[in-house]
Amino acid sequence: MGIIRAAVGSVSGALRDQWKDAVEPVDMGAQTLFTRGLQKKGQSYVKGGEVISNGSVIHVYDNQFMLLTDGGKIIDYSAEPGYFVVDNSSQPSLFQGEIKKSLKDVWERFKFGGTTPQNQRVYYINLQEIKGIRFGTRNAINYFDSFYNSELFLRAFGSYSIRITNPLLFYANCVPRNASHVEVEDINEQFLNEFLEALQTAINKMSADGVRISYVAGKGTELSRYMADALDESWTKIRGIEIVSVGIGSISYDEQSQKLINMRNQGAMMQDPTIREGFVQSSIAQGLQSAGSNPAGAGAAYMGMGFGMQSAGAFSQSASQMNLMQMQMNQAGGQNPYGQQNPYQQPGQYAQNTQGSQQASGAPAGARAKQPGEWFCPNCGHLNAGKFCTECGTKKPE
C-alpha cells in the first residue's frame, strides 16, 4: 500500500479530467498546523470525499507534508510537492523531500503493518514558518544586571514563530485524537506555558552573559538561540517543532526597578562636571525664583534666604570651582569626562589647587577688619552688613 508519483505528461493527457478531482487540503491558513484532505470537484469539495480509495489522486503543495493513513496509522507520506496516485499494490514510496534525515528513524516506529486497507484518509501538515504567536509574561522575571549591580524585575511582551521540522513526531505527539483540523490557538495553552518557562531560562542566561537589561529588547536573534537550546528536548526531540524567531515588542519594569534605574542614570549623568555645574546654577536660580513668588512677601523670603546665604554661597562657590577645575583638566586631556582621577596627578595636588583657587578668587582665609557700614551683632557677635544679623536675626542697633 502506498502512493506513486503521477507523471507530468499524464496530467495533461487523457486522465486530465479525472485528476481535476484530486484530493486537496481544507482551509490551510497561515496559523494552521494540521488539516484533512478532501476530494475536490471544480471549486467545491465532494461530500464524503475524505475517504480515499485505490487510484485516488492527491495534490501536495509547496511547504506541505502529506500523510496517507489507514485507521489512524501512517501508510505513506510525501514532503515533496506534486500529484500522487494511491496504489494499494505498491510499497510505501516515502517521498521525503528535504527532511529525509529527520524522518528516517521515526518512520520505523510509526509505519503501518501492511494489512488490507480499510479506511484510508489524507492529512496535511503545514511546514511553513508559523508567525505571529503572541506571548506576555504573567509575572515579572528577575534579571540581575551587572551594569546596575542590582536585581531587577521585568515583564516582556511580543510574538514568536515556530516551524514543524519533523511532521511524523508532530502528528504522533501533538495532534489530538480524531482531530481533522488544528490551529495554533487550539494547542497554544500548553505551548505557551512551556514557552514562558523557556523564556525565563533564556533571559537568565542573557543575564549571566552580562547583557544589559536595556539591550534585551534588541537581542531577538540571541534570545531565539537561547530558547531553542532550552526547548530542544521537549519541542524538537519529542514534538518535532523548533523556535525560529522571538520578537520582543516591549519590556517594562516594576516600579522599584524603574526607580532604581532612573536613580542610577541620574547619578551617572552627575559624574560629568559640565552637567553638575549646570545643575548647581539651575538650583540657585530656581531658589531665587521661588523666593520671589513667596506668598508671605518677597522681603520675608529674602530675609530667610539671607540667614543661609553665607554658608550656601560658600558651598556653591566651592562646587563651581571644583567643576570648573575638572572641566579645564578635561579640556587639557588630563582627565576623562566622568571625574576619575588624573593618573599623572600627584596625591594631594587637587586639594592644593582648590585652596589656591579660593585664595586667588578672594575667598576669606581668616578674620579681617571691620569695614564702613558693617556692624557686630550685640547678641552673637557676628559681623554683618545688612539691617539684620544673618546668624540670629537680631536687628541692627540704631
Backbone hydrogen bonds in HBPLUS format (Angstrom, degrees):
<---DONOR---> <-ACCEPTOR-->    atom                        ^
c    i                          cat <-CA-CA->   ^        H-A-AA   ^      H-
h    n   atom  resd res      DA  || num        DHA   H-A  angle D-A-AA Bond
n    s   type  num  typ     dist DA aas  dist angle  dist       angle   num
A0002-GLY N   A0087-ASP O   3.15 MM  85  5.53 132.6  2.39 119.9 133.3     1
A0087-ASP N   A0002-GLY O   2.84 MM  85  5.53 167.5  1.85 145.9 150.0     2
A0004-ILE N   A0085-VAL O   2.86 MM  81  5.28 151.7  1.94 143.9 152.9     3
A0085-VAL N   A0004-ILE O   2.76 MM  81  5.28 163.9  1.79 159.9 161.7     4
A0006-ALA N   A0083-TYR O   2.93 MM  77  5.47 177.0  1.93 139.5 139.8     5
A0010-SER N   A0007-ALA O   3.07 MM   3  5.32 127.6  2.36 101.5 114.7     6
A0011-VAL N   A0008-VAL O   3.20 MM   3  5.39 129.4  2.47  99.2 111.5     7
A0013-GLY N   A0010-SER O   3.06 MM   3  4.86 158.5  2.11  99.7 106.1     8
A0016-ARG N   A0013-GLY O   3.24 MM   3  5.63 161.7  2.28 116.9 118.2     9
A0019-TRP N   A0015-LEU O   3.02 MM   4  6.21 156.2  2.07 156.3 163.0    10
A0020-LYS N   A0017-ASP O   3.30 MM   3  5.26 153.0  2.38  96.4 104.3    11
A0021-ASP N   A0018-GLN O   3.25 MM   3  5.89 160.9  2.29 111.3 116.8    12
A0040-LYS N   A0022-ALA O   3.16 MM  18  5.96 161.6  2.20 135.0 138.6    13
A0023-VAL N   A0057-VAL O   2.71 MM  34  6.12 164.6  1.73 153.4 156.2    14
A0059-HIS N   A0023-VAL O   2.97 MM  36  5.83 168.5  1.99 155.7 157.7    15
A0024-GLU N   A0038-LEU O   2.80 MM  14  5.52 163.7  1.82 149.3 145.8    16
A0038-LEU N   A0024-GLU O   2.91 MM  14  5.52 155.7  1.97 160.2 157.4    17
A0026-VAL N   A0036-ARG O   3.13 MM  10  6.05 152.7  2.21 177.6 170.4    18
A0032-THR N   A0029-GLY O   3.23 MM   3  5.06 163.5  2.25 101.7 106.0    19
A0184-VAL N   A0031-GLN O   3.03 MM 153  5.76 146.2  2.15 157.7 168.3    20
A0033-LEU N   A0182-VAL O   2.90 MM 149  5.65 163.8  1.92 156.5 161.5    21
A0126-ASN N   A0033-LEU O   3.10 MM  93  5.22 161.5  2.14 129.3 134.8    22
A0034-PHE N   A0182-VAL O   3.22 MM 148  4.96 160.3  2.26 140.5 141.4    23
A0182-VAL N   A0034-PHE O   2.75 MM 148  4.96 163.3  1.78 146.5 145.9    24
A0035-THR N   A0124-TYR O   2.98 MM  89  5.37 156.9  2.04 151.8 157.0    25
A0124-TYR N   A0035-THR O   2.75 MM  89  5.37 171.1  1.76 166.3 167.8    26
A0036-ARG N   A0180-SER O   2.94 MM 144  5.30 112.2  2.41 173.3 161.7    27
A0037-GLY N   A0122-VAL O   2.78 MM  85  5.05 139.4  1.95 150.5 139.1    28
A0039-GLN N   A0049-GLY O   3.13 MM  10  4.68 145.3  2.26 104.0 114.3    29
A0046-VAL N   A0039-GLN O   2.74 MM   7  5.57 172.9  1.74 158.0 159.7    30
A0041-LYS N   A0044-SER O   2.71 MM   3  5.50 157.0  1.76 173.5 177.0    31
A0044-SER N   A0041-LYS O   3.24 MM   3  5.50 161.7  2.28 127.3 126.1    32
A0049-GLY N   A0046-VAL O   2.89 MM   3  4.95 141.2  2.04 135.9 130.3    33
A0052-ILE N   A0120-GLN O   2.83 MM  68  5.11 172.0  1.84 141.6 142.7    34
A0056-SER N   A0053-SER O   3.04 MM   3  5.63 160.8  2.08 139.9 139.6    35
A0055-GLY N   A0086-VAL O   2.79 MM  31  4.98 153.8  1.86 134.0 142.9    36
A0086-VAL N   A0056-SER O   2.87 MM  30  5.36 161.4  1.90 155.9 162.2    37
A0058-ILE N   A0084-PHE O   2.68 MM  26  5.09 163.7  1.71 154.8 160.8    38
A0084-PHE N   A0058-ILE O   2.84 MM  26  5.09 152.4  1.91 144.8 153.9    39
A0060-VAL N   A0082-GLY O   2.86 MM  22  5.27 170.0  1.87 161.7 165.1    40
A0082-GLY N   A0060-VAL O   2.87 MM  22  5.27 161.4  1.90 141.8 142.7    41
A0127-LEU N   A0063-ASN O   2.93 MM  64  4.85 163.1  1.96 136.8 135.2    42
A0065-PHE N   A0125-ILE O   2.89 MM  60  4.99 149.7  1.98 144.7 152.9    43
A0125-ILE N   A0065-PHE O   2.80 MM  60  4.99 149.0  1.89 140.2 150.6    44
A0066-MET N   A0078-SER O   2.89 MM  12  5.21 164.4  1.91 158.6 156.7    45
A0078-SER N   A0066-MET O   2.96 MM  12  5.21 147.7  2.06 141.4 147.0    46
A0067-LEU N   A0123-TYR O   2.75 MM  56  5.09 164.2  1.77 153.4 156.7    47
A0123-TYR N   A0067-LEU O   2.92 MM  56  5.09 155.9  1.98 144.2 151.5    48
A0068-LEU N   A0076-ASP O   2.86 MM   8  5.18 171.0  1.87 152.7 149.8    49
A0075-ILE N   A0068-LEU O   2.81 MM   7  5.79 175.0  1.81 160.6 162.3    50
A0076-ASP N   A0068-LEU O   3.31 MM   8  5.18 147.5  2.42 142.9 142.0    51
A0069-THR N   A0121-ARG O   2.82 MM  52  5.30 170.8  1.83 160.6 163.3    52
A0121-ARG N   A0069-THR O   2.91 MM  52  5.30 149.5  2.01 134.4 143.1    53
A0070-ASP N   A0073-LYS O   2.74 MM   3  5.27 150.1  1.83 146.8 156.6    54
A0073-LYS N   A0070-ASP O   3.21 MM   3  5.27 160.7  2.25 110.7 111.1    55
A0071-GLY N   A0119-ASN O   3.28 MM  48  5.62 155.4  2.35 139.6 134.8    56
A0112-PHE N   A0074-ILE O   2.89 MM  38  5.58 120.8  2.25 162.4 165.9    57
A0095-PHE N   A0077-TYR O   3.19 MM  18  6.34 145.7  2.32 151.3 144.1    58
A0079-ALA N   A0095-PHE O   2.52 MM  16  5.79 153.0  1.59 151.7 161.8    59
A0090-SER N   A0087-ASP O   3.15 MM   3  5.64 166.5  2.17 115.2 119.4    60
A0099-ILE N   A0096-GLN O   3.18 MM   3  5.91 147.2  2.29 148.9 147.6    61
A0103-LEU N   A0100-LYS O   3.20 MM   3  5.35 136.2  2.41 100.7 112.6    62
A0104-LYS N   A0100-LYS O   3.20 MM   4  6.17 136.3  2.40 153.5 162.7    63
A0107-TRP N   A0103-LEU O   3.01 MM   4  5.97 158.5  2.06 156.7 159.9    64
A0109-ARG N   A0106-VAL O   2.96 MM   3  5.34 139.7  2.13 108.0 119.6    65
A0110-PHE N   A0106-VAL O   3.24 MM   4  6.54 144.3  2.37 150.8 160.9    66
A0111-LYS N   A0107-TRP O   2.93 MM   4  5.49 129.3  2.19 156.9 159.9    67
A0130-ILE N   A0162-ILE O   2.77 MM  32  5.29 159.9  1.80 163.1 166.6    68
A0162-ILE N   A0130-ILE O   3.03 MM  32  5.29 148.4  2.13 139.7 145.9    69
A0133-ILE N   A0160-TYR O   3.08 MM  27  5.28 157.1  2.14 162.0 158.9    70
A0160-TYR N   A0133-ILE O   2.85 MM  27  5.28 151.3  1.94 137.7 145.3    71
A0135-PHE N   A0158-GLY O   2.96 MM  23  5.65 157.2  2.02 146.4 144.3    72
A0158-GLY N   A0135-PHE O   3.18 MM  23  5.65 164.6  2.21 150.1 148.8    73
A0137-THR N   A0156-ALA O   3.08 MM  19  5.74 159.0  2.13 161.7 168.2    74
A0141-ILE N   A0154-LEU O   2.69 MM  13  5.25 165.6  1.71 157.6 157.2    75
A0154-LEU N   A0141-ILE O   2.92 MM  13  5.25 161.8  1.95 142.4 144.5    76
A0143-TYR N   A0152-LEU O   2.66 MM   9  5.08 152.1  1.74 153.4 153.8    77
A0152-LEU N   A0143-TYR O   2.81 MM   9  5.08 166.9  1.82 139.8 139.3    78
A0145-ASP N   A0150-SER O   3.00 MM   5  5.72 159.9  2.04 169.7 164.1    79
A0149-ASN N   A0145-ASP O   2.68 MM   4  5.60 119.7  2.04 136.4 155.3    80
A0150-SER N   A0145-ASP O   3.25 MM   5  5.72 147.9  2.36 144.2 148.7    81
A0254-ASP N   A0153-PHE O   3.23 MM 101  6.00 153.4  2.30 144.9 147.5    82
A0155-ARG N   A0252-SER O   2.72 MM  97  5.22 151.2  1.80 154.1 159.4    83
A0252-SER N   A0155-ARG O   2.94 MM  97  5.22 160.4  1.98 148.1 154.6    84
A0157-PHE N   A0250-SER O   3.04 MM  93  5.45 153.2  2.12 161.4 163.7    85
A0249-GLY N   A0157-PHE O   2.63 MM  92  5.55 134.0  1.84 131.3 146.2    86
A0250-SER N   A0157-PHE O   3.14 MM  93  5.45 155.4  2.20 141.8 143.6    87
A0159-SER N   A0247-GLY O   2.99 MM  88  5.36 150.8  2.08 147.7 156.5    88
A0247-GLY N   A0159-SER O   2.78 MM  88  5.36 170.2  1.79 174.6 178.0    89
A0161-SER N   A0245-SER O   2.98 MM  84  5.41 154.4  2.05 151.5 152.6    90
A0244-VAL N   A0161-SER O   2.95 MM  83  5.50 170.8  1.96 137.9 140.1    91
A0163-ARG N   A0242-GLU O   3.07 MM  79  5.58 146.0  2.19 150.6 159.0    92
A0242-GLU N   A0163-ARG O   3.02 MM  79  5.58 154.8  2.09 151.9 159.9    93
A0165-THR N   A0240-GLY O   2.77 MM  75  5.35 140.6  1.93 138.7 150.0    94
A0166-ASN N   A0240-GLY O   3.16 MM  74  4.33 159.9  2.20 124.0 121.3    95
A0170-PHE N   A0166-ASN O   3.09 MM   4  6.38 160.7  2.12 151.8 157.9    96
A0171-TYR N   A0167-PRO O   2.88 MM   4  5.97 159.4  1.93 143.6 148.5    97
A0172-ALA N   A0168-LEU O   3.06 MM   4  6.21 158.3  2.11 144.5 150.4    98
A0173-ASN N   A0169-LEU O   2.91 MM   4  5.93 155.1  1.97 152.8 158.6    99
A0174-CYS N   A0170-PHE O   2.86 MM   4  5.17 148.9  1.96 142.1 146.1   100
A0179-ALA N   A0176-PRO O   3.14 MM   3  5.45 154.5  2.21 132.0 129.3   101
A0186-ASP N   A0183-GLU O   3.02 MM   3  5.35 143.2  2.16 106.4 117.2   102
A0187-ILE N   A0184-VAL O   3.20 MM   3  5.85 147.0  2.32 116.1 123.1   103
A0192-LEU N   A0188-ASN O   2.63 MM   4  5.65 160.1  1.67 155.4 160.3   104
A0193-ASN N   A0189-GLU O   3.17 MM   4  6.36 160.8  2.20 146.3 150.2   105
A0194-GLU N   A0190-GLN O   3.24 MM   4  6.50 163.4  2.27 149.3 153.3   106
A0195-PHE N   A0191-PHE O   2.75 MM   4  5.94 150.5  1.83 148.6 158.6   107
A0196-LEU N   A0192-LEU O   2.87 MM   4  6.06 164.7  1.89 155.8 157.7   108
A0197-GLU N   A0193-ASN O   3.15 MM   4  6.33 150.6  2.24 140.0 148.0   109
A0198-ALA N   A0194-GLU O   2.99 MM   4  6.22 155.5  2.05 145.1 151.6   110
A0199-LEU N   A0195-PHE O   2.76 MM   4  6.04 143.8  1.89 145.0 156.9   111
A0200-GLN N   A0196-LEU O   3.04 MM   4  6.26 153.7  2.11 143.7 148.6   112
A0201-THR N   A0197-GLU O   3.21 MM   4  6.53 158.0  2.26 142.3 147.8   113
A0202-ALA N   A0198-ALA O   2.80 MM   4  6.05 158.2  1.85 151.0 157.3   114
A0203-ILE N   A0199-LEU O   2.87 MM   4  6.03 163.4  1.90 153.2 157.2   115
A0204-ASN N   A0200-GLN O   3.00 MM   4  6.15 156.8  2.06 146.4 152.9   116
A0205-LYS N   A0201-THR O   2.98 MM   4  6.21 143.8  2.11 140.5 150.6   117
A0206-MET N   A0202-ALA O   2.98 MM   4  6.33 149.5  2.08 145.7 153.7   118
A0207-SER N   A0203-ILE O   2.96 MM   4  6.24 149.1  2.06 143.4 152.2   119
A0208-ALA N   A0204-ASN O   2.95 MM   4  6.24 154.3  2.01 143.9 150.3   120
A0209-ASP N   A0205-LYS O   2.99 MM   4  6.25 136.2  2.18 138.8 150.9   121
A0211-VAL N   A0206-MET O   3.13 MM   5  5.64 166.7  2.14 160.1 155.9   122
A0210-GLY N   A0207-SER O   3.02 MM   3  5.23 160.5  2.06 108.0 113.2   123
A0215-TYR N   A0212-ARG O   2.93 MM   3  5.41 156.1  1.99 114.2 122.1   124
A0216-VAL N   A0213-ILE O   3.36 MM   3  5.48 161.8  2.40 104.4 109.6   125
A0218-GLY N   A0215-TYR O   3.11 MM   3  5.57 140.3  2.27 111.0 121.3   126
A0219-LYS N   A0216-VAL O   3.03 MM   3  5.22 164.6  2.05 117.2 118.4   127
A0223-LEU N   A0219-LYS O   2.88 MM   4  6.02 158.9  1.92 154.4 161.5   128
A0224-SER N   A0220-GLY O   2.92 MM   4  6.07 151.1  2.00 144.0 151.2   129
A0225-ARG N   A0221-THR O   3.12 MM   4  6.43 153.3  2.19 144.8 151.7   130
A0226-TYR N   A0222-GLU O   2.92 MM   4  6.23 161.1  1.96 153.1 158.1   131
A0227-MET N   A0223-LEU O   2.94 MM   4  6.11 160.3  1.97 148.4 153.8   132
A0228-ALA N   A0224-SER O   2.86 MM   4  6.01 150.9  1.95 145.0 153.2   133
A0229-ASP N   A0225-ARG O   3.13 MM   4  6.37 154.4  2.20 145.5 151.4   134
A0230-ALA N   A0226-TYR O   3.01 MM   4  6.32 153.6  2.08 142.8 150.7   135
A0231-LEU N   A0227-MET O   2.85 MM   4  5.99 147.7  1.95 149.6 157.2   136
A0232-ASP N   A0229-ASP O   3.41 MM   3  5.13 162.9  2.45  97.8 102.5   137
A0235-TRP N   A0231-LEU O   2.85 MM   4  5.47 159.8  1.89 152.4 158.7   138
A0237-LYS N   A0232-ASP O   3.07 MM   5  6.41 155.3  2.14 163.1 170.8   139
A0239-ARG N   A0235-TRP O   3.00 MM   4  4.90 133.4  2.22 113.2 127.2   140
A0240-GLY N   A0235-TRP O   2.82 MM   5  6.07 108.4  2.35 147.7 165.0   141
A0241-ILE N   A0235-TRP O   3.04 MM   6  5.21 173.5  2.05 122.4 123.8   142
A0258-GLN N   A0254-ASP O   2.98 MM   4  6.21 160.1  2.02 159.6 165.7   143
A0259-LYS N   A0255-GLU O   3.03 MM   4  6.27 157.4  2.08 149.8 155.6   144
A0260-LEU N   A0256-GLN O   3.01 MM   4  6.24 160.6  2.05 147.9 153.1   145
A0261-ILE N   A0257-SER O   2.95 MM   4  6.17 160.2  1.99 150.3 155.5   146
A0262-ASN N   A0258-GLN O   2.98 MM   4  6.17 164.7  2.01 149.3 153.4   147
A0263-MET N   A0259-LYS O   2.92 MM   4  6.10 159.7  1.96 150.1 155.9   148
A0264-ARG N   A0260-LEU O   2.93 MM   4  6.13 163.5  1.96 151.8 156.0   149
A0265-ASN N   A0261-ILE O   2.92 MM   4  6.08 157.5  1.97 149.8 156.4   150
A0266-GLN N   A0262-ASN O   2.96 MM   4  6.15 156.1  2.02 147.8 153.9   151
A0267-GLY N   A0263-MET O   2.96 MM   4  6.19 155.0  2.02 145.8 153.2   152
A0268-ALA N   A0264-ARG O   2.91 MM   4  6.17 149.9  2.00 144.7 152.7   153
A0269-MET N   A0265-ASN O   3.04 MM   4  6.31 149.1  2.14 142.3 150.3   154
A0270-MET N   A0266-GLN O   3.07 MM   4  6.35 150.3  2.16 146.0 153.4   155
A0271-GLN N   A0268-ALA O   3.27 MM   3  5.47 158.1  2.32 103.0 109.6   156
A0272-ASP N   A0269-MET O   3.08 MM   3  5.88 166.8  2.10 121.9 126.0   157
A0276-ARG N   A0272-ASP O   3.02 MM   4  6.31 159.9  2.06 153.1 159.6   158
A0277-GLU N   A0273-PRO O   2.92 MM   4  6.07 162.3  1.95 150.1 153.4   159
A0278-GLY N   A0274-THR O   3.10 MM   4  6.32 158.4  2.15 143.5 149.5   160
A0279-PHE N   A0275-ILE O   2.93 MM   4  6.17 150.3  2.02 147.7 156.0   161
A0280-VAL N   A0276-ARG O   2.96 MM   4  6.31 154.1  2.03 151.0 157.6   162
A0281-GLN N   A0277-GLU O   3.03 MM   4  6.29 172.5  2.04 157.6 158.1   163
A0282-SER N   A0278-GLY O   2.91 MM   4  5.96 154.7  1.98 142.6 150.5   164
A0283-SER N   A0279-PHE O   2.90 MM   4  6.03 152.0  1.98 144.8 152.1   165
A0284-ILE N   A0280-VAL O   3.09 MM   4  6.40 156.4  2.14 150.0 155.8   166
A0285-ALA N   A0281-GLN O   3.00 MM   4  6.24 166.9  2.02 151.2 154.6   167
A0286-GLN N   A0282-SER O   2.89 MM   4  6.02 154.6  1.95 145.8 153.2   168
A0287-GLY N   A0283-SER O   2.96 MM   4  6.15 149.4  2.06 142.7 150.7   169
A0288-LEU N   A0284-ILE O   3.04 MM   4  6.39 157.0  2.10 151.7 157.1   170
A0289-GLN N   A0285-ALA O   2.99 MM   4  6.20 157.1  2.04 146.7 153.3   171
A0290-SER N   A0286-GLN O   2.93 MM   4  6.12 155.9  1.99 146.3 152.6   172
A0291-ALA N   A0287-GLY O   2.98 MM   4  6.18 150.8  2.07 144.0 152.0   173
A0292-GLY N   A0288-LEU O   3.07 MM   4  6.31 152.1  2.15 145.8 152.5   174
A0293-SER N   A0290-SER O   3.27 MM   3  5.28 134.8  2.48  94.9 106.6   175
A0294-ASN N   A0291-ALA O   3.25 MM   3  5.21 164.6  2.27 107.9 109.2   176
A0297-GLY N   A0294-ASN O   3.09 MM   3  5.63 163.6  2.12 117.9 121.7   177
A0301-ALA N   A0297-GLY O   3.11 MM   4  6.36 159.6  2.15 148.8 155.1   178
A0302-TYR N   A0298-ALA O   2.78 MM   4  5.97 164.0  1.80 155.2 158.9   179
A0303-MET N   A0299-GLY O   2.88 MM   4  6.03 147.3  1.99 144.5 154.2   180
A0304-GLY N   A0300-ALA O   2.95 MM   4  6.19 155.0  2.01 144.4 150.6   181
A0305-MET N   A0301-ALA O   2.87 MM   4  6.20 147.5  1.98 142.3 152.5   182
A0306-GLY N   A0302-TYR O   2.87 MM   4  6.07 139.6  2.04 136.5 147.2   183
A0307-PHE N   A0304-GLY O   3.24 MM   3  5.44 134.3  2.46  98.9 109.7   184
A0308-GLY N   A0305-MET O   3.18 MM   3  5.65 127.3  2.47 106.1 117.4   185
A0309-MET N   A0305-MET O   2.88 MM   4  5.76 113.1  2.34 141.9 160.5   186
A0312-ALA N   A0308-GLY O   2.87 MM   4  5.89 162.8  1.90 155.9 161.6   187
A0313-GLY N   A0309-MET O   2.60 MM   4  5.48 152.3  1.67 142.3 151.1   188
A0314-ALA N   A0310-GLN O   3.00 MM   4  6.18 152.4  2.08 139.9 147.1   189
A0315-PHE N   A0311-SER O   3.03 MM   4  6.30 154.7  2.09 144.7 151.4   190
A0316-SER N   A0312-ALA O   2.88 MM   4  6.14 168.8  1.89 156.9 159.1   191
A0317-GLN N   A0313-GLY O   2.87 MM   4  5.95 157.3  1.93 146.8 153.5   192
A0318-SER N   A0314-ALA O   2.95 MM   4  6.06 159.0  2.00 143.1 149.1   193
A0319-ALA N   A0315-PHE O   2.80 MM   4  6.03 162.8  1.83 153.7 159.0   194
A0320-SER N   A0316-SER O   2.86 MM   4  5.96 160.2  1.90 144.8 150.4   195
A0321-GLN N   A0317-GLN O   2.94 MM   4  6.11 156.7  1.99 145.9 152.5   196
A0322-MET N   A0318-SER O   2.97 MM   4  6.22 158.2  2.02 149.4 155.1   197
A0323-ASN N   A0319-ALA O   2.92 MM   4  6.16 161.3  1.95 150.5 155.8   198
A0324-LEU N   A0320-SER O   2.81 MM   4  5.98 158.8  1.86 149.5 155.6   199
A0325-MET N   A0321-GLN O   2.91 MM   4  6.10 160.4  1.95 148.3 153.3   200
A0326-GLN N   A0322-MET O   3.03 MM   4  6.25 160.3  2.07 148.1 153.3   201
A0327-MET N   A0323-ASN O   2.92 MM   4  6.17 156.1  1.98 149.1 155.9   202
A0328-GLN N   A0324-LEU O   2.94 MM   4  6.17 158.3  1.99 150.7 156.4   203
A0329-MET N   A0325-MET O   2.94 MM   4  6.18 155.8  2.00 147.6 154.5   204
A0330-ASN N   A0326-GLN O   2.86 MM   4  6.09 149.8  1.95 145.0 153.6   205
A0331-GLN N   A0327-MET O   2.94 MM   4  6.20 158.2  1.99 148.7 153.9   206
A0332-ALA N   A0328-GLN O   3.00 MM   4  6.22 143.5  2.14 140.8 150.9   207
A0334-GLY N   A0329-MET O   2.84 MM   5  5.21 147.6  1.95 166.6 159.1   208
A0333-GLY N   A0330-ASN O   2.99 MM   3  5.07 153.1  2.06 101.4 109.8   209
A0345-GLN N   A0342-ASN O   3.02 MM   3  5.27 166.0  2.04 114.6 118.8   210
A0349-GLN N   A0346-GLN O   3.03 MM   3  5.50 161.4  2.07 137.2 138.8   211
A0352-GLN N   A0348-GLY O   3.19 MM   4  6.41 153.7  2.26 146.0 153.3   212
A0353-ASN N   A0349-GLN O   2.93 MM   4  6.17 159.8  1.97 153.1 158.4   213
A0354-THR N   A0350-TYR O   2.98 MM   4  6.21 154.1  2.05 146.3 153.6   214
A0355-GLN N   A0351-ALA O   3.01 MM   4  6.22 158.3  2.06 145.2 150.4   215
A0356-GLY N   A0352-GLN O   2.93 MM   4  6.15 160.9  1.97 150.2 155.8   216
A0357-SER N   A0353-ASN O   2.89 MM   4  6.11 149.9  1.98 145.4 153.4   217
A0358-GLN N   A0354-THR O   3.03 MM   4  6.32 152.7  2.11 145.5 152.5   218
A0359-GLN N   A0355-GLN O   3.05 MM   4  6.36 156.5  2.10 149.7 155.6   219
A0360-ALA N   A0356-GLY O   2.89 MM   4  6.08 155.2  1.95 145.7 153.1   220
A0361-SER N   A0357-SER O   2.93 MM   4  6.07 143.6  2.06 143.1 152.3   221
A0363-ALA N   A0358-GLN O   2.94 MM   5  5.24 154.1  2.01 166.9 159.8   222
A0362-GLY N   A0359-GLN O   3.21 MM   3  5.26 159.1  2.26 101.3 107.5   223
A0374-GLU N   A0371-GLN O   3.05 MM   3  5.62 159.9  2.10 137.6 140.5   224
A0375-TRP N   A0384-ASN O   2.95 MM   9  5.45 154.9  2.01 144.6 152.0   225
A0384-ASN N   A0375-TRP O   2.85 MM   9  5.45 163.5  1.88 157.0 162.6   226
A0377-CYS N   A0382-HIS O   2.90 MM   5  5.22 158.4  1.95 138.8 145.5   227
A0381-GLY N   A0377-CYS O   2.74 MM   4  4.53 134.9  1.94 124.1 135.9   228
A0396-LYS N   A0387-LYS O   2.76 MM   9  5.12 155.6  1.81 152.5 147.1   229
A0389-CYS N   A0394-THR O   2.79 MM   5  5.12 152.0  1.87 140.1 149.8   230
A0393-GLY N   A0389-CYS O   2.86 MM   4  4.55 134.9  2.07 120.3 131.6   231
